[in-house]
Amino acid sequence: MLCPRHCALPEPPSASGRTWIRSGVDGFPARALGGRFEGHNRRVENGVPREWIRPCDVVAYDPARLFAYTVGDRFEATPATRWSYLITSANEGCLVRQEFAHLPDGLSGLRLRAEELDDAEVIIAVRREEIRAGTTLTLERMRIVLAD
């Protein structure tokens, strides 16, 4: 996804905000390695709005090139997923690649639902498309705002 030269970092599709609660290591800003924030999420499922907060820890930070964080599960805040944003220069600006992974020890809501059903591939395919659509929308909004 192409975005303008001075692009900020996108958020996952269900993200509705964040509250920084711990600074990074060695006095770096909160968004730096070791920073912690509460990820505020909101989405509508079957016409019913859901909101939740999860603890998130910054696990990689290289300004203008990489930002990655883990999201804790709803039980003991064990890292359940990892969101990474890799940024590379391009002629018209930069290219942002989002990576998403479930981590082996965390229990995300999606993983719990998928384990309960015989057809987990359907749930995963739907969620993959939601992530793709949400990320595309976030990056397009960023492009519009940053192009002004």
Helices and strands as residue ranges (DSSP letters): E 2-3, E 15-22, G 25-27, E 36-45, E 48-62, E 66-72, E 79-90, E 93-102, H 109-116, H 120-147
